[in-house]
Amino acid sequence: MIDNQTAFTTSYRYGSTDEEFVFACKGRPFAALISDILPTPDTNLIDHTLVRELGLKMTNLQCRKFHYAGNKMRILGRVSTAVQCIKDGRANGGFHLKGLVVTNLEQFLDTQVIVGTKMRGNIKKMSNKHYNERKCSTSDSDVYTENSDSDTS
């Protein structure tokens, strides 16, 4: 089900537990998942394939093992970039996305981004305000700390 009447960006609800919000970067749309079934990570998890397709620069390069929702992945680094909100098929304001770049996220969980704690709060707050403005947010979606990279199962 599509919920575009009150959302700041297009969203799709799957059952009663999963909702994906649509953003775009460099003209390429992608989904950011909020799920009540999966654990909410401290920071956003972003699929490496998406980062590579968009040509985004990774920082804090590494290749550390990472377990999330019963899946084995690797943290490859971090990214930080501006993305556009999508409303009625058009760019509708901006949003800041940053997080950990991980391998195989789309393969294991069928989404390009798993929304972390801070971005989840921002999305829920903005969705509840019934935004009619073009600009959706300029604040960072996550605050990075060394401990936010810890394994989550």
Rosetta constraint file for C-alpha pairs under 8 A:
AtomPair CA 1 CA 12 HARMONIC 5.55 0.50
AtomPair CA 1 CA 13 HARMONIC 5.29 0.50
AtomPair CA 1 CA 14 HARMONIC 6.87 0.50
AtomPair CA 2 CA 10 HARMONIC 7.31 0.50
AtomPair CA 2 CA 11 HARMONIC 5.87 0.50
AtomPair CA 2 CA 12 HARMONIC 4.67 0.50
AtomPair CA 2 CA 13 HARMONIC 6.48 0.50
AtomPair CA 3 CA 7 HARMONIC 6.61 0.50
AtomPair CA 3 CA 10 HARMONIC 6.76 0.50
AtomPair CA 3 CA 11 HARMONIC 5.57 0.50
AtomPair CA 3 CA 12 HARMONIC 6.29 0.50
AtomPair CA 3 CA 13 HARMONIC 7.42 0.50
AtomPair CA 4 CA 8 HARMONIC 7.73 0.50
AtomPair CA 4 CA 9 HARMONIC 7.06 0.50
AtomPair CA 4 CA 10 HARMONIC 5.41 0.50
AtomPair CA 4 CA 11 HARMONIC 6.57 0.50
AtomPair CA 4 CA 87 HARMONIC 7.15 0.50
AtomPair CA 4 CA 88 HARMONIC 7.63 0.50
AtomPair CA 6 CA 127 HARMONIC 6.52 0.50
AtomPair CA 6 CA 128 HARMONIC 7.71 0.50
AtomPair CA 6 CA 129 HARMONIC 7.97 0.50
AtomPair CA 6 CA 130 HARMONIC 4.64 0.50
AtomPair CA 6 CA 131 HARMONIC 6.59 0.50
AtomPair CA 7 CA 11 HARMONIC 7.19 0.50
AtomPair CA 7 CA 126 HARMONIC 7.64 0.50
AtomPair CA 7 CA 127 HARMONIC 5.02 0.50
AtomPair CA 7 CA 128 HARMONIC 7.97 0.50
AtomPair CA 7 CA 130 HARMONIC 6.32 0.50
AtomPair CA 7 CA 131 HARMONIC 6.73 0.50
AtomPair CA 8 CA 85 HARMONIC 7.06 0.50
AtomPair CA 8 CA 86 HARMONIC 7.88 0.50
AtomPair CA 8 CA 87 HARMONIC 7.01 0.50
AtomPair CA 8 CA 92 HARMONIC 7.80 0.50
AtomPair CA 8 CA 126 HARMONIC 6.83 0.50
AtomPair CA 8 CA 127 HARMONIC 6.22 0.50
AtomPair CA 8 CA 130 HARMONIC 7.44 0.50
AtomPair CA 8 CA 131 HARMONIC 5.75 0.50
AtomPair CA 8 CA 132 HARMONIC 7.55 0.50
AtomPair CA 8 CA 136 HARMONIC 6.15 0.50
AtomPair CA 9 CA 21 HARMONIC 6.59 0.50
AtomPair CA 9 CA 22 HARMONIC 6.30 0.50
AtomPair CA 9 CA 23 HARMONIC 7.19 0.50
AtomPair CA 9 CA 85 HARMONIC 5.02 0.50
AtomPair CA 9 CA 86 HARMONIC 4.85 0.50
AtomPair CA 9 CA 87 HARMONIC 5.05 0.50
AtomPair CA 9 CA 92 HARMONIC 7.28 0.50
AtomPair CA 10 CA 21 HARMONIC 5.88 0.50
AtomPair CA 10 CA 22 HARMONIC 5.37 0.50
AtomPair CA 10 CA 23 HARMONIC 7.93 0.50
AtomPair CA 10 CA 85 HARMONIC 7.63 0.50
AtomPair CA 10 CA 86 HARMONIC 5.65 0.50
AtomPair CA 10 CA 87 HARMONIC 5.33 0.50
AtomPair CA 10 CA 88 HARMONIC 7.22 0.50
AtomPair CA 11 CA 19 HARMONIC 6.71 0.50
AtomPair CA 11 CA 20 HARMONIC 5.41 0.50
AtomPair CA 11 CA 21 HARMONIC 4.30 0.50
AtomPair CA 11 CA 22 HARMONIC 5.95 0.50
AtomPair CA 12 CA 19 HARMONIC 5.57 0.50
AtomPair CA 12 CA 20 HARMONIC 5.21 0.50
AtomPair CA 12 CA 21 HARMONIC 6.59 0.50
AtomPair CA 13 CA 17 HARMONIC 7.94 0.50
AtomPair CA 13 CA 18 HARMONIC 5.92 0.50
AtomPair CA 13 CA 19 HARMONIC 4.33 0.50
AtomPair CA 13 CA 20 HARMONIC 6.48 0.50
AtomPair CA 14 CA 18 HARMONIC 5.18 0.50
AtomPair CA 14 CA 19 HARMONIC 6.00 0.50
AtomPair CA 17 CA 35 HARMONIC 5.54 0.50
AtomPair CA 17 CA 36 HARMONIC 5.09 0.50
AtomPair CA 17 CA 37 HARMONIC 6.50 0.50
AtomPair CA 18 CA 33 HARMONIC 6.97 0.50
AtomPair CA 18 CA 34 HARMONIC 5.86 0.50
AtomPair CA 18 CA 35 HARMONIC 4.41 0.50
AtomPair CA 18 CA 36 HARMONIC 6.55 0.50
AtomPair CA 18 CA 37 HARMONIC 7.80 0.50
AtomPair CA 19 CA 33 HARMONIC 5.86 0.50
AtomPair CA 19 CA 34 HARMONIC 5.35 0.50
AtomPair CA 19 CA 35 HARMONIC 6.41 0.50
AtomPair CA 20 CA 31 HARMONIC 5.70 0.50
AtomPair CA 20 CA 32 HARMONIC 5.26 0.50
AtomPair CA 20 CA 33 HARMONIC 4.41 0.50
AtomPair CA 20 CA 34 HARMONIC 6.20 0.50
AtomPair CA 21 CA 31 HARMONIC 5.56 0.50
AtomPair CA 21 CA 32 HARMONIC 5.15 0.50
AtomPair CA 21 CA 33 HARMONIC 6.53 0.50
AtomPair CA 22 CA 29 HARMONIC 6.61 0.50
AtomPair CA 22 CA 30 HARMONIC 5.74 0.50
AtomPair CA 22 CA 31 HARMONIC 4.77 0.50
AtomPair CA 22 CA 32 HARMONIC 6.42 0.50
AtomPair CA 22 CA 85 HARMONIC 6.83 0.50
AtomPair CA 22 CA 86 HARMONIC 6.14 0.50
AtomPair CA 23 CA 29 HARMONIC 5.56 0.50
AtomPair CA 23 CA 30 HARMONIC 5.58 0.50
AtomPair CA 23 CA 31 HARMONIC 6.45 0.50
AtomPair CA 23 CA 32 HARMONIC 7.55 0.50
AtomPair CA 23 CA 83 HARMONIC 6.35 0.50
AtomPair CA 23 CA 84 HARMONIC 5.49 0.50
AtomPair CA 23 CA 85 HARMONIC 4.81 0.50
AtomPair CA 23 CA 86 HARMONIC 5.63 0.50
AtomPair CA 24 CA 28 HARMONIC 5.14 0.50
AtomPair CA 24 CA 29 HARMONIC 3.97 0.50
AtomPair CA 24 CA 30 HARMONIC 5.88 0.50
AtomPair CA 24 CA 83 HARMONIC 5.60 0.50
AtomPair CA 24 CA 84 HARMONIC 5.09 0.50
AtomPair CA 24 CA 85 HARMONIC 6.58 0.50
AtomPair CA 24 CA 86 HARMONIC 6.94 0.50
AtomPair CA 24 CA 91 HARMONIC 7.73 0.50
AtomPair CA 25 CA 29 HARMONIC 6.52 0.50
AtomPair CA 25 CA 54 HARMONIC 7.21 0.50
AtomPair CA 25 CA 82 HARMONIC 7.34 0.50
AtomPair CA 25 CA 83 HARMONIC 4.92 0.50
AtomPair CA 25 CA 84 HARMONIC 6.27 0.50
AtomPair CA 26 CA 54 HARMONIC 6.79 0.50
AtomPair CA 28 CA 54 HARMONIC 7.69 0.50
AtomPair CA 30 CA 112 HARMONIC 6.32 0.50
AtomPair CA 30 CA 113 HARMONIC 7.92 0.50
AtomPair CA 31 CA 111 HARMONIC 5.99 0.50
AtomPair CA 31 CA 112 HARMONIC 5.72 0.50
AtomPair CA 31 CA 113 HARMONIC 6.30 0.50
AtomPair CA 32 CA 111 HARMONIC 6.70 0.50
AtomPair CA 32 CA 112 HARMONIC 6.29 0.50
AtomPair CA 32 CA 113 HARMONIC 4.44 0.50
AtomPair CA 32 CA 114 HARMONIC 5.65 0.50
AtomPair CA 32 CA 115 HARMONIC 6.04 0.50
AtomPair CA 33 CA 111 HARMONIC 6.58 0.50
AtomPair CA 33 CA 112 HARMONIC 7.93 0.50
AtomPair CA 33 CA 113 HARMONIC 6.07 0.50
AtomPair CA 33 CA 114 HARMONIC 4.97 0.50
AtomPair CA 33 CA 115 HARMONIC 5.78 0.50
AtomPair CA 34 CA 40 HARMONIC 7.92 0.50
AtomPair CA 34 CA 114 HARMONIC 6.58 0.50
AtomPair CA 34 CA 115 HARMONIC 5.74 0.50
AtomPair CA 34 CA 120 HARMONIC 7.09 0.50
AtomPair CA 35 CA 39 HARMONIC 7.74 0.50
AtomPair CA 35 CA 40 HARMONIC 7.73 0.50
AtomPair CA 38 CA 69 HARMONIC 6.35 0.50
AtomPair CA 39 CA 69 HARMONIC 7.00 0.50
AtomPair CA 39 CA 152 HARMONIC 7.83 0.50
AtomPair CA 39 CA 153 HARMONIC 7.74 0.50
AtomPair CA 40 CA 114 HARMONIC 7.94 0.50
AtomPair CA 40 CA 115 HARMONIC 7.10 0.50
AtomPair CA 40 CA 116 HARMONIC 5.69 0.50
AtomPair CA 40 CA 117 HARMONIC 6.14 0.50
AtomPair CA 41 CA 45 HARMONIC 7.61 0.50
AtomPair CA 41 CA 114 HARMONIC 7.81 0.50
AtomPair CA 41 CA 115 HARMONIC 7.33 0.50
AtomPair CA 41 CA 116 HARMONIC 4.87 0.50
AtomPair CA 41 CA 117 HARMONIC 6.29 0.50
AtomPair CA 41 CA 152 HARMONIC 7.09 0.50
AtomPair CA 42 CA 116 HARMONIC 5.29 0.50
AtomPair CA 42 CA 117 HARMONIC 5.34 0.50
AtomPair CA 42 CA 118 HARMONIC 7.70 0.50
AtomPair CA 42 CA 148 HARMONIC 5.48 0.50
AtomPair CA 42 CA 149 HARMONIC 7.66 0.50
AtomPair CA 43 CA 99 HARMONIC 5.67 0.50
AtomPair CA 43 CA 100 HARMONIC 6.97 0.50
AtomPair CA 43 CA 115 HARMONIC 7.34 0.50
AtomPair CA 43 CA 116 HARMONIC 4.38 0.50
AtomPair CA 43 CA 117 HARMONIC 6.34 0.50
AtomPair CA 43 CA 118 HARMONIC 7.40 0.50
AtomPair CA 43 CA 142 HARMONIC 5.91 0.50
AtomPair CA 43 CA 143 HARMONIC 7.52 0.50
AtomPair CA 43 CA 144 HARMONIC 7.28 0.50
AtomPair CA 43 CA 148 HARMONIC 6.40 0.50
AtomPair CA 43 CA 149 HARMONIC 7.62 0.50
AtomPair CA 44 CA 98 HARMONIC 6.69 0.50
AtomPair CA 44 CA 99 HARMONIC 4.50 0.50
AtomPair CA 44 CA 100 HARMONIC 6.18 0.50
AtomPair CA 44 CA 113 HARMONIC 6.86 0.50
AtomPair CA 44 CA 114 HARMONIC 5.73 0.50
AtomPair CA 44 CA 115 HARMONIC 4.88 0.50
AtomPair CA 44 CA 116 HARMONIC 4.20 0.50
AtomPair CA 44 CA 117 HARMONIC 7.70 0.50
AtomPair CA 44 CA 119 HARMONIC 7.52 0.50
AtomPair CA 44 CA 142 HARMONIC 7.19 0.50
AtomPair CA 45 CA 99 HARMONIC 5.69 0.50
AtomPair CA 45 CA 100 HARMONIC 5.05 0.50
AtomPair CA 45 CA 101 HARMONIC 6.09 0.50
AtomPair CA 45 CA 102 HARMONIC 6.45 0.50
AtomPair CA 45 CA 105 HARMONIC 7.96 0.50
AtomPair CA 45 CA 113 HARMONIC 5.51 0.50
AtomPair CA 45 CA 114 HARMONIC 5.05 0.50
AtomPair CA 45 CA 115 HARMONIC 6.72 0.50
AtomPair CA 45 CA 116 HARMONIC 7.14 0.50
AtomPair CA 46 CA 50 HARMONIC 7.46 0.50
AtomPair CA 46 CA 51 HARMONIC 7.47 0.50
AtomPair CA 46 CA 99 HARMONIC 6.44 0.50
AtomPair CA 46 CA 100 HARMONIC 5.93 0.50
AtomPair CA 46 CA 101 HARMONIC 4.82 0.50
AtomPair CA 46 CA 102 HARMONIC 5.98 0.50
AtomPair CA 46 CA 105 HARMONIC 7.29 0.50
AtomPair CA 46 CA 112 HARMONIC 5.99 0.50
AtomPair CA 46 CA 113 HARMONIC 4.59 0.50
AtomPair CA 46 CA 114 HARMONIC 6.68 0.50
AtomPair CA 47 CA 51 HARMONIC 6.60 0.50
AtomPair CA 47 CA 101 HARMONIC 5.79 0.50
AtomPair CA 47 CA 102 HARMONIC 5.30 0.50
AtomPair CA 47 CA 103 HARMONIC 5.95 0.50
AtomPair CA 47 CA 104 HARMONIC 6.50 0.50
AtomPair CA 47 CA 105 HARMONIC 5.11 0.50
AtomPair CA 47 CA 106 HARMONIC 6.30 0.50
AtomPair CA 47 CA 112 HARMONIC 5.19 0.50
AtomPair CA 47 CA 113 HARMONIC 6.28 0.50
AtomPair CA 48 CA 52 HARMONIC 6.11 0.50
AtomPair CA 48 CA 76 HARMONIC 7.80 0.50
AtomPair CA 48 CA 101 HARMONIC 5.48 0.50
AtomPair CA 48 CA 102 HARMONIC 5.50 0.50
AtomPair CA 48 CA 103 HARMONIC 5.35 0.50
AtomPair CA 48 CA 104 HARMONIC 7.22 0.50
AtomPair CA 48 CA 105 HARMONIC 7.75 0.50
AtomPair CA 49 CA 53 HARMONIC 6.09 0.50
AtomPair CA 49 CA 103 HARMONIC 7.63 0.50
AtomPair CA 49 CA 104 HARMONIC 7.86 0.50
AtomPair CA 50 CA 54 HARMONIC 6.15 0.50
AtomPair CA 50 CA 112 HARMONIC 6.67 0.50
AtomPair CA 51 CA 55 HARMONIC 6.07 0.50
AtomPair CA 51 CA 56 HARMONIC 5.43 0.50
AtomPair CA 51 CA 57 HARMONIC 7.98 0.50
AtomPair CA 51 CA 101 HARMONIC 7.54 0.50
AtomPair CA 52 CA 56 HARMONIC 6.51 0.50
AtomPair CA 56 CA 79 HARMONIC 7.11 0.50
AtomPair CA 56 CA 81 HARMONIC 7.87 0.50
AtomPair CA 57 CA 79 HARMONIC 6.57 0.50
AtomPair CA 58 CA 77 HARMONIC 5.78 0.50
AtomPair CA 58 CA 78 HARMONIC 5.34 0.50
AtomPair CA 58 CA 79 HARMONIC 5.09 0.50
AtomPair CA 58 CA 101 HARMONIC 7.91 0.50
AtomPair CA 59 CA 77 HARMONIC 5.65 0.50
AtomPair CA 59 CA 78 HARMONIC 5.16 0.50
AtomPair CA 59 CA 79 HARMONIC 6.32 0.50
AtomPair CA 60 CA 77 HARMONIC 5.02 0.50
AtomPair CA 60 CA 78 HARMONIC 5.94 0.50
AtomPair CA 61 CA 76 HARMONIC 5.72 0.50
AtomPair CA 61 CA 77 HARMONIC 4.32 0.50
AtomPair CA 61 CA 78 HARMONIC 7.22 0.50
AtomPair CA 62 CA 75 HARMONIC 6.64 0.50
AtomPair CA 62 CA 76 HARMONIC 4.89 0.50
AtomPair CA 62 CA 77 HARMONIC 5.57 0.50
AtomPair CA 63 CA 74 HARMONIC 5.86 0.50
AtomPair CA 63 CA 75 HARMONIC 5.54 0.50
AtomPair CA 63 CA 76 HARMONIC 4.82 0.50
AtomPair CA 63 CA 77 HARMONIC 7.59 0.50
AtomPair CA 64 CA 74 HARMONIC 5.27 0.50
AtomPair CA 64 CA 75 HARMONIC 5.20 0.50
AtomPair CA 64 CA 76 HARMONIC 6.88 0.50
AtomPair CA 65 CA 72 HARMONIC 7.19 0.50
AtomPair CA 65 CA 73 HARMONIC 6.03 0.50
AtomPair CA 65 CA 74 HARMONIC 4.48 0.50
AtomPair CA 65 CA 75 HARMONIC 6.41 0.50
AtomPair CA 66 CA 72 HARMONIC 6.00 0.50
AtomPair CA 66 CA 73 HARMONIC 5.07 0.50
AtomPair CA 66 CA 74 HARMONIC 5.07 0.50
AtomPair CA 66 CA 75 HARMONIC 6.25 0.50
AtomPair CA 66 CA 150 HARMONIC 7.88 0.50
AtomPair CA 66 CA 151 HARMONIC 5.46 0.50
AtomPair CA 66 CA 152 HARMONIC 7.62 0.50
AtomPair CA 67 CA 71 HARMONIC 5.53 0.50
AtomPair CA 67 CA 72 HARMONIC 4.74 0.50
AtomPair CA 67 CA 73 HARMONIC 5.95 0.50
AtomPair CA 67 CA 74 HARMONIC 7.95 0.50
AtomPair CA 67 CA 151 HARMONIC 5.61 0.50
AtomPair CA 67 CA 152 HARMONIC 5.89 0.50
AtomPair CA 67 CA 153 HARMONIC 5.66 0.50
AtomPair CA 68 CA 72 HARMONIC 6.74 0.50
AtomPair CA 68 CA 73 HARMONIC 7.49 0.50
AtomPair CA 68 CA 151 HARMONIC 7.02 0.50
AtomPair CA 68 CA 152 HARMONIC 5.25 0.50
AtomPair CA 68 CA 153 HARMONIC 4.74 0.50
AtomPair CA 69 CA 152 HARMONIC 7.43 0.50
AtomPair CA 69 CA 153 HARMONIC 5.17 0.50
AtomPair CA 70 CA 153 HARMONIC 5.91 0.50
AtomPair CA 71 CA 108 HARMONIC 7.09 0.50
AtomPair CA 73 CA 102 HARMONIC 6.43 0.50
AtomPair CA 73 CA 103 HARMONIC 5.43 0.50
AtomPair CA 73 CA 104 HARMONIC 6.49 0.50
AtomPair CA 73 CA 105 HARMONIC 7.67 0.50
AtomPair CA 74 CA 102 HARMONIC 5.45 0.50
AtomPair CA 74 CA 103 HARMONIC 5.44 0.50
AtomPair CA 75 CA 100 HARMONIC 6.60 0.50
AtomPair CA 75 CA 101 HARMONIC 5.80 0.50
AtomPair CA 75 CA 102 HARMONIC 4.55 0.50
AtomPair CA 75 CA 103 HARMONIC 6.77 0.50
AtomPair CA 76 CA 100 HARMONIC 7.50 0.50
AtomPair CA 76 CA 101 HARMONIC 5.51 0.50
AtomPair CA 76 CA 102 HARMONIC 5.78 0.50
AtomPair CA 76 CA 103 HARMONIC 7.32 0.50
AtomPair CA 77 CA 100 HARMONIC 5.89 0.50
AtomPair CA 77 CA 101 HARMONIC 5.29 0.50
AtomPair CA 77 CA 102 HARMONIC 7.60 0.50
AtomPair CA 78 CA 98 HARMONIC 7.28 0.50
AtomPair CA 78 CA 99 HARMONIC 5.63 0.50
AtomPair CA 78 CA 100 HARMONIC 4.53 0.50
AtomPair CA 78 CA 101 HARMONIC 5.40 0.50
AtomPair CA 79 CA 98 HARMONIC 5.39 0.50
AtomPair CA 79 CA 99 HARMONIC 5.77 0.50
AtomPair CA 79 CA 100 HARMONIC 6.60 0.50
AtomPair CA 79 CA 101 HARMONIC 6.80 0.50
AtomPair CA 80 CA 96 HARMONIC 7.42 0.50
AtomPair CA 80 CA 97 HARMONIC 5.79 0.50
AtomPair CA 80 CA 98 HARMONIC 4.04 0.50
AtomPair CA 80 CA 99 HARMONIC 6.70 0.50
AtomPair CA 81 CA 96 HARMONIC 6.00 0.50
AtomPair CA 81 CA 97 HARMONIC 5.48 0.50
AtomPair CA 81 CA 98 HARMONIC 6.26 0.50
AtomPair CA 82 CA 94 HARMONIC 6.68 0.50
AtomPair CA 82 CA 95 HARMONIC 5.83 0.50
AtomPair CA 82 CA 96 HARMONIC 4.60 0.50
AtomPair CA 82 CA 97 HARMONIC 6.01 0.50
AtomPair CA 83 CA 94 HARMONIC 5.73 0.50
AtomPair CA 83 CA 95 HARMONIC 5.31 0.50
AtomPair CA 83 CA 96 HARMONIC 6.07 0.50
AtomPair CA 83 CA 97 HARMONIC 6.60 0.50
AtomPair CA 84 CA 91 HARMONIC 5.73 0.50
AtomPair CA 84 CA 92 HARMONIC 6.48 0.50
AtomPair CA 84 CA 93 HARMONIC 5.75 0.50
AtomPair CA 84 CA 94 HARMONIC 4.47 0.50
AtomPair CA 84 CA 95 HARMONIC 5.97 0.50
AtomPair CA 85 CA 91 HARMONIC 5.66 0.50
AtomPair CA 85 CA 92 HARMONIC 5.03 0.50
AtomPair CA 85 CA 93 HARMONIC 5.58 0.50
AtomPair CA 85 CA 94 HARMONIC 5.77 0.50
AtomPair CA 85 CA 95 HARMONIC 6.73 0.50
AtomPair CA 85 CA 136 HARMONIC 7.22 0.50
AtomPair CA 86 CA 90 HARMONIC 5.37 0.50
AtomPair CA 86 CA 91 HARMONIC 4.75 0.50
AtomPair CA 86 CA 92 HARMONIC 5.38 0.50
AtomPair CA 86 CA 93 HARMONIC 7.96 0.50
AtomPair CA 87 CA 91 HARMONIC 6.42 0.50
AtomPair CA 87 CA 92 HARMONIC 5.75 0.50
AtomPair CA 92 CA 134 HARMONIC 5.46 0.50
AtomPair CA 92 CA 135 HARMONIC 6.66 0.50
AtomPair CA 92 CA 136 HARMONIC 7.61 0.50
AtomPair CA 93 CA 134 HARMONIC 5.23 0.50
AtomPair CA 93 CA 135 HARMONIC 4.10 0.50
AtomPair CA 93 CA 136 HARMONIC 5.49 0.50
AtomPair CA 93 CA 137 HARMONIC 7.57 0.50
AtomPair CA 94 CA 135 HARMONIC 6.10 0.50
AtomPair CA 94 CA 136 HARMONIC 5.95 0.50
AtomPair CA 94 CA 137 HARMONIC 6.09 0.50
AtomPair CA 94 CA 138 HARMONIC 6.61 0.50
AtomPair CA 95 CA 136 HARMONIC 6.47 0.50
AtomPair CA 95 CA 137 HARMONIC 5.11 0.50
AtomPair CA 95 CA 138 HARMONIC 5.50 0.50
AtomPair CA 95 CA 139 HARMONIC 7.24 0.50
AtomPair CA 95 CA 140 HARMONIC 7.90 0.50
AtomPair CA 96 CA 137 HARMONIC 7.45 0.50
AtomPair CA 96 CA 138 HARMONIC 6.08 0.50
AtomPair CA 96 CA 139 HARMONIC 6.31 0.50
AtomPair CA 96 CA 140 HARMONIC 5.27 0.50
AtomPair CA 96 CA 141 HARMONIC 5.97 0.50
AtomPair CA 97 CA 140 HARMONIC 6.74 0.50
AtomPair CA 97 CA 141 HARMONIC 5.62 0.50
AtomPair CA 97 CA 142 HARMONIC 7.80 0.50
AtomPair CA 98 CA 140 HARMONIC 7.38 0.50
AtomPair CA 98 CA 141 HARMONIC 6.35 0.50
AtomPair CA 98 CA 142 HARMONIC 6.47 0.50
AtomPair CA 99 CA 142 HARMONIC 7.03 0.50
AtomPair CA 100 CA 149 HARMONIC 7.81 0.50
AtomPair CA 104 CA 108 HARMONIC 6.09 0.50
AtomPair CA 105 CA 109 HARMONIC 5.77 0.50
AtomPair CA 105 CA 110 HARMONIC 7.10 0.50
AtomPair CA 105 CA 111 HARMONIC 6.77 0.50
AtomPair CA 105 CA 112 HARMONIC 6.50 0.50
AtomPair CA 105 CA 113 HARMONIC 7.66 0.50
AtomPair CA 106 CA 110 HARMONIC 4.38 0.50
AtomPair CA 106 CA 111 HARMONIC 4.73 0.50
AtomPair CA 106 CA 112 HARMONIC 5.30 0.50
AtomPair CA 107 CA 111 HARMONIC 7.97 0.50
AtomPair CA 115 CA 119 HARMONIC 6.14 0.50
AtomPair CA 115 CA 120 HARMONIC 5.86 0.50
AtomPair CA 116 CA 120 HARMONIC 5.91 0.50
AtomPair CA 116 CA 142 HARMONIC 7.33 0.50
AtomPair CA 117 CA 121 HARMONIC 6.41 0.50
AtomPair CA 117 CA 142 HARMONIC 7.58 0.50
AtomPair CA 118 CA 122 HARMONIC 6.35 0.50
AtomPair CA 118 CA 141 HARMONIC 5.72 0.50
AtomPair CA 118 CA 142 HARMONIC 5.33 0.50
AtomPair CA 118 CA 143 HARMONIC 7.70 0.50
AtomPair CA 119 CA 123 HARMONIC 6.05 0.50
AtomPair CA 119 CA 141 HARMONIC 4.49 0.50
AtomPair CA 119 CA 142 HARMONIC 6.27 0.50
AtomPair CA 120 CA 124 HARMONIC 6.13 0.50
AtomPair CA 121 CA 125 HARMONIC 6.00 0.50
AtomPair CA 122 CA 126 HARMONIC 6.08 0.50
AtomPair CA 122 CA 141 HARMONIC 7.35 0.50
AtomPair CA 123 CA 127 HARMONIC 5.97 0.50
AtomPair CA 124 CA 128 HARMONIC 6.10 0.50
AtomPair CA 125 CA 129 HARMONIC 6.50 0.50
AtomPair CA 126 CA 130 HARMONIC 7.14 0.50
AtomPair CA 126 CA 131 HARMONIC 6.79 0.50
AtomPair CA 126 CA 136 HARMONIC 7.43 0.50
AtomPair CA 127 CA 131 HARMONIC 7.02 0.50
AtomPair CA 131 CA 136 HARMONIC 7.76 0.50
AtomPair CA 144 CA 148 HARMONIC 6.53 0.50
AtomPair CA 145 CA 149 HARMONIC 7.66 0.50
